[in-house]
Amino acid sequence: MRLAVVGAGINGIMSAWALLEDGHQVVLFEQADPMGATSSASTKLLHGGLRYLEYGDFGLVREGLRARAWWLKHAPQHTRAIEIAIPVYRHSTRWRLTLKTGLLAYEMLAGRYRLGGHYWLNGADLSRRVPRLRGDGLRGAYLFQDGQMNDHALGNWALSQIVAMGAEVISAVFVNRIGTDGVVFTSQGERKFDGVINACGPWAEALLQRSNIGSRFSLDLVRGSHLLVARQYECGFLVESPDDGRPCFILPYEGQTLIGTTEVRHMPSEPVECSDREFAYLSHVHDAFFDNKLEPTSVVATFAGVRPLVASAQREASAITRESAIECQGRTLTVFGGKWTTSRELGLRVAATVRNWNRHGPFEK
Ligand SMILES: Cc1cc2nc3c(=O)[nH]c(=O)nc-3n(C[C@H](O)[C@H](O)[C@H](O)COP(=O)(O)OP(=O)(O)OC[C@H]3O[C@@H](n4cnc5c(N)ncnc54)[C@H](O)[C@@H]3O)c2cc1C
């Protein structure tokens, strides 16, 4: 079939990849630059998501851990394993036993794709290893391994693979509407396809609305910001924000330090950028754990992205599932939500759904 994929973020690219493997012809439409939006504004982790264990999302964690192994194996030039410490203080809300249980479960779910066993380092040893870490009330830390990527470079590597497989990539073309008969209406005219994949990430719902296509799903948009700081620490950290106890990462990244992320409900009309409030929140997280206060001048860059989360009644943004959903209407298929790490699995599900298009009804999850 001749298929259009709208949106060249990682979900659109990996959907195109799986569709090409199934023998389809694929045209990928992107309103700006491929990999220019959410998929290049992530925390850069290839992970199962240790914290999703707190919500009982075991399937999601297992899928992420297996997907992590795929990226590490296929694109070692843009990925690596990193060591992350979870410091435990007298006032920490997550107890040592809770963390130990979580890490054991994380490693068990990874199975043969485990990166290495976690271990405990006492406060004195940790302070020797990371001299700038605040020592008051420090009991020690668990250290474990996870995956890290350069999301922009890794996504562009995947893009180069699909181009080599024959995908046509059309950048700087805005898709106004799609039709359930497979027509794509762009800023440069209309084209007819056998099917259309809507992989517009945070903008997927807006495209459906403009196209007058109803949906049983909607998206909660949650902005996440990061600071990139000209400093280097000895390992990564997963810490509890002193303001609200939310987990935040302080990670070594390409010779600098990445601090994130926030979780703020986002309105489509708002700019996708780190607000002053988020900047202050992230600086506060850093300063609560390190004794070398963060000066604004040491912040090299800030960036933000909007998580497209499948809508939920949950009030806390961090408690909303990172799972994805797929919905078909006629010859259109829309991807809702998803994580970077599991984009390949999502792409495979898109291809499997397209394979069954003639056999099933219009709605599939
Ligand atoms: C702050 C933050 C941190 C995250 N950290 C991680 C992490 O560490 N690990 C992880 O696994 N996941 C992480 N995620 C999740 C992950 O980044 C996203 O789920 C994923 O990148 C979404 O990809 P996407 O392709 O759906 O969306 P996008 O990357 O936004 O791609 C959608 C594309 O569609 C294009 N588009 C939209 N409308 C149109 C139109 N009408 N016409 C043409 N093109 C259009 C856009 O320009 C865009 O390029 C994070 C997300 C955020 C926000």
The ligand as an ORCA input file, in Angstrom:
! r2SCAN-3c Opt
* xyz 0 1
  C      10.210     16.544     29.016
  C      10.101     15.173     28.441
  C      11.015     14.199     28.806
  C      10.912     12.911     28.278
  N      11.864     12.007     28.578
  C      11.810     10.779     28.043
  C      12.853      9.864     28.276
  O      13.850     10.171     28.940
  N      12.744      8.630     27.736
  C      11.648      8.254     26.995
  O      11.593      7.103     26.575
  N      10.654      9.125     26.720
  C      10.723     10.372     27.205
  N       9.761     11.289     26.918
  C       8.653     10.912     26.028
  C       9.043     11.028     24.564
  O       9.962     12.067     24.353
  C       7.793     11.287     23.728
  O       6.790     10.389     24.087
  C       8.099     11.124     22.257
  O       9.219     11.881     21.882
  C       6.893     11.550     21.430
  O       7.265     11.413     20.090
  P       6.262     11.747     18.955
  O       6.877     11.336     17.668
  O       4.916     11.182     19.268
  O       6.069     13.356     19.039
  P       7.005     14.520     18.427
  O       8.432     14.245     18.624
  O       6.463     15.800     18.950
  O       6.719     14.434     16.882
  C       5.507     14.882     16.295
  C       5.898     15.582     15.012
  O       4.700     15.899     14.308
  C       4.902     17.136     13.647
  N       3.576     17.694     13.323
  C       2.618     18.032     14.219
  N       1.533     18.488     13.560
  C       1.822     18.422     12.224
  C       1.089     18.759     11.060
  N      -0.161     19.224     11.114
  N       1.689     18.565      9.856
  C       2.952     18.054      9.778
  N       3.694     17.734     10.865
  C       3.123     17.905     12.083
  C       5.664     17.956     14.677
  O       6.339     19.047     14.087
  C       6.601     16.918     15.256
  O       7.856     16.897     14.601
  C       9.857     12.590     27.398
  C       8.948     13.578     27.023
  C       9.079     14.867     27.513
  C       8.153     15.929     27.059
*
